[in-house]
Amino acid sequence: MSTINPRKKPRGRPPVESEEIRARVQQPLLGRLDEYAEKNNLPRSEAIRRLVEKGLGS
């Protein structure tokens, strides 16, 4: 009998062409960010991406 060794998918998230960044944000600004995210029905991370793009004129 031959043994078949099927390739298993790797665990975790798939690789993406992006880089994780970290930043500290003080409470007054964080509150405004959360208000923006809630108003636009976005998760915080997507709100940050959109605001950065808007600020950079992308």
C-alpha positions in Angstrom: 0.0 0.0 0.0 1.2 3.5 -0.7 0.6 6.2 1.7 -0.8 9.5 0.6 0.3 12.5 2.5 -2.1 15.2 1.7 -0.9 18.8 2.3 -2.7 20.3 5.2 -3.6 24.0 5.1 -1.5 26.0 7.5 -3.3 27.3 10.6 -4.0 30.9 11.2 -4.7 33.9 8.9 -3.5 33.8 5.3 -0.5 36.0 4.5 -1.3 39.5 3.3 0.7 42.3 1.8 0.5 44.6 4.8 2.4 45.4 7.9 1.0 45.7 11.4 1.6 49.0 13.1 1.0 49.9 16.7 0.3 53.4 18.2 -0.8 54.8 21.5 -3.8 57.1 21.4 -4.9 59.2 24.3 -8.4 59.0 25.5 -9.9 62.2 24.1 -8.8 61.2 20.6 -9.7 57.6 21.1 -13.2 58.6 22.1 -13.6 60.6 18.9 -12.2 57.7 16.9 -14.7 55.3 18.4 -17.6 57.8 17.8 -16.5 58.0 14.1 -16.3 54.2 13.8 -19.8 53.7 15.4 -21.4 56.4 13.3 -20.0 54.8 10.1 -20.7 51.2 11.3 -17.0 50.3 11.1 -14.6 48.4 13.3 -12.0 50.6 14.8 -9.2 49.3 12.6 -11.1 50.1 9.4 -12.0 53.5 10.7 -8.3 54.2 11.3 -7.4 53.0 7.8 -10.0 55.3 6.2 -9.0 58.3 8.3 -5.3 57.8 7.5 -6.2 57.6 3.7 -8.3 60.7 4.0 -5.6 62.6 5.9 -3.0 61.6 3.3 -5.3 62.5 0.4 -5.5 59.0 -1.0 
